[in-house]
Structure formats: C-alpha cells, structure tokens
C-alpha cells in the first residue's frame, strides 16, 4: 500500500509526496535529515491530506497530478480532507 500525501509547511506552502509509511514520513519531515530538502527549512509541517493507493505506478501518477494543482486548489483539498476527518471525530494525525 502506498500513500500520496500533502503536508502544509510553516510558510504556508504545500509539499506532496508518496510513501509506504505515512506517519513515519511525516515525522521524518519534521525531525530528521531524511525529510525532503524542501521541508527542512519550512518546519514544522502538518499532514493535511492523504490517500491510500494500491499500486506504486498509480500513486506516482496521482502525486504528479496533485503537484500540478494551484495553491488554492491544494488548500481547498486540504480543507475538505481535514473537515471530513474532523466530522469523524479524528485528528489528521490519526488518519
């Protein structure tokens, strides 16, 4: 299982990636040199979207599509995702 995810950086920008271990990857973005170079100077980051995808090729295609979205489109996706999880009584970190 792969996860396509977006984190919101401290400067308001979004970073999109693919991983097989979602929460470990978010923690790495916040705490180690293994986080993406882009996010290292923009910490802390917060998970604002994730989507499970079965096949790597499909996950990479979805990542590419998300990276092509405008900032406003990413913000709308993130808000909808967060509201959905809030309505379920979850924290984003639990998803």
ABEGO torsion letter per residue (X at the ends): XBBBBBBBBAAGBBBBBBBABAAAAAAAAAABAABBAAAAAAOBBBBABBBBBABAAAAAAAAAAAAABBAAAAAAAAAAAAAAAAAAGBBAAAX
